[in-house]
Amino acid sequence: SDLLFPGCELTANTKSYTFQVDKEDDSDHILALSVVCLTDGAKDECNVVEVVGRNHENQEIAVPVANLKLSCQPLLSLDNFKLQPPVTFRLAAGSGPVHLAGWHRIMHREDASFEEDDDLSEEEEEKLAPIMPAKK
């Protein structure tokens, strides 16, 4: 089931937010970021948002996902950038406020719908028009 991730706001006073699930929960969870944007009160400065997680060797890694500036890029669409909780969002530079929003998917292991929804059946693929080369 998909749940709206109400989001979080990163500021000079609240520089990080951690999204985590109950360790007792045996479901698979995906957190997807849709939008990162500056909100009311933001200064015209670079605001860098990092995602902090763990790699396959369980080492902490931080990856910048947005660099926002009020005068040139106040909003960034992340096209449902998928992450596996626990994950921390950190304001690495700037004073914000920066708002993050997206959705949270819970997949119960006994569900038959565990496969990705993006996969098309053969019948659906046949209905798609072929891609034609661009006209010069």
C-alpha positions, -999 to 999 in steps of 0.1 A, spaced: 0 0 0 12 35 -8 11 62 19 17 99 15 50 108 31 39 141 48 75 153 44 98 171 66 114 206 67 151 212 72 161 245 87 191 261 104 177 248 137 166 214 124 194 203 101 184 166 98 154 143 97 155 105 99 128 83 84 128 48 99 104 19 103 98 -4 132 126 -30 134 99 -56 143 81 -50 109 90 -77 84 75 -59 55 96 -43 28 95 -5 28 104 20 1 105 58 6 103 78 -26 112 115 -27 91 135 -52 99 171 -45 125 192 -27 118 229 -25 126 261 -7 98 275 14 87 309 27 116 326 45 144 311 25 174 333 17 191 335 -17 219 311 -8 229 276 -18 210 250 2 225 215 -3 204 185 8 221 152 14 206 117 18 225 97 44 221 59 42 241 27 43 257 9 14 258 -29 8 288 -31 32 267 -14 59 290 17 58 273 51 61 273 71 29 261 107 22 250 117 -13 239 152 -22 205 151 -40 197 188 -43 214 222 -45 186 248 -43 189 286 -46 160 310 -44 170 331 -75 178 302 -99 164 268 -87 139 270 -58 124 236 -65 136 203 -78 115 173 -89 132 141 -80 109 118 -100 102 95 -70 138 89 -61 135 56 -42 153 49 -9 152 21 16 147 31 52 163 40 75 174 71 57 184 106 70 179 138 51 205 165 61 209 201 52 246 201 45 248 238 35 225 268 38 198 277 63 166 266 45 138 262 51 138 233 26 107 210 24 109 174 12 78 154 1 71 121 -14 54 87 -7 61 56 14 53 21 0 48 -9 23 50 -43 6 39 -72 27 60 -103 18 30 -125 15 14 -102 -12 14 -114 -47 18 -78 -59 54 -77 -48 66 -72 -84 71 -37 -97 40 -20 -111 60 -5 -139 64 -39 -157 41 -42 -187 24 -74 -198 30 -87 -233 -4 -75 -244 2 -40 -231 36 -39 -248 20 -48 -282 -5 -18 -279 24 7 -276 33 25 -309 69 19 -321 94 47 -316 102 64 -349 134 82 -357 133 120 -355 128 139 -387 158 160 -396 
